[in-house]
Amino acid sequence: MTPPALTLFYDGFCPLCVAEMQRLHHADQLQRLCLEDIQQDGFGTRYPDIDPVKAREILHGKTANGQLLLGLDATYAAWSLVGQKRWIGLLRLPVIRLLADTGYRFFAQHRYRFSYLLTGRSYCQTCRLDSTTCTGESSSNQDR
């Protein structure tokens, strides 16, 4: 099995985060992404190099060659790999980058509030992707 080009470590308790990962999963026709829920049991054992506390503060991504990407850099890499949302690249331009990263950090810090405003749910213990994890374990949208 070919290793994924990018592994994203997302917050599975956040309804907006899960929705974004679901969109990425469906767009990932070439299976270049691995989407790992940092809230899953055994996460720290499978990924001892990813600090779950820091990963809750900002989206983490890890490339196949081991490079760590954070926040919008991880988001941009993921959407680039699936060939969609090219406009996110504009947020990486030097002039815009600082403002975009500041906005992203604010969003990440308050993602449960934004989730409530946009979905009516601030927290989600039952959100799951209809996919498999990087280790091949099955994951679904069922209650834990």
Buried (B, 14 or more C-beta within 10 A) or exposed (E): EEEBBBBBBBBBBBBBBBBBBBBBBEBBEEEBBBBBBBBBEEBEEBBEEBBBEEBBBBBBBBBEEEEEBBBBBBBBBBBBBBEBBEEBEEBBEEEEBEEBBEEBBEBBEEBBEBBBEEBEBBEBEEBBBEBBBBEEEEBEEEEE
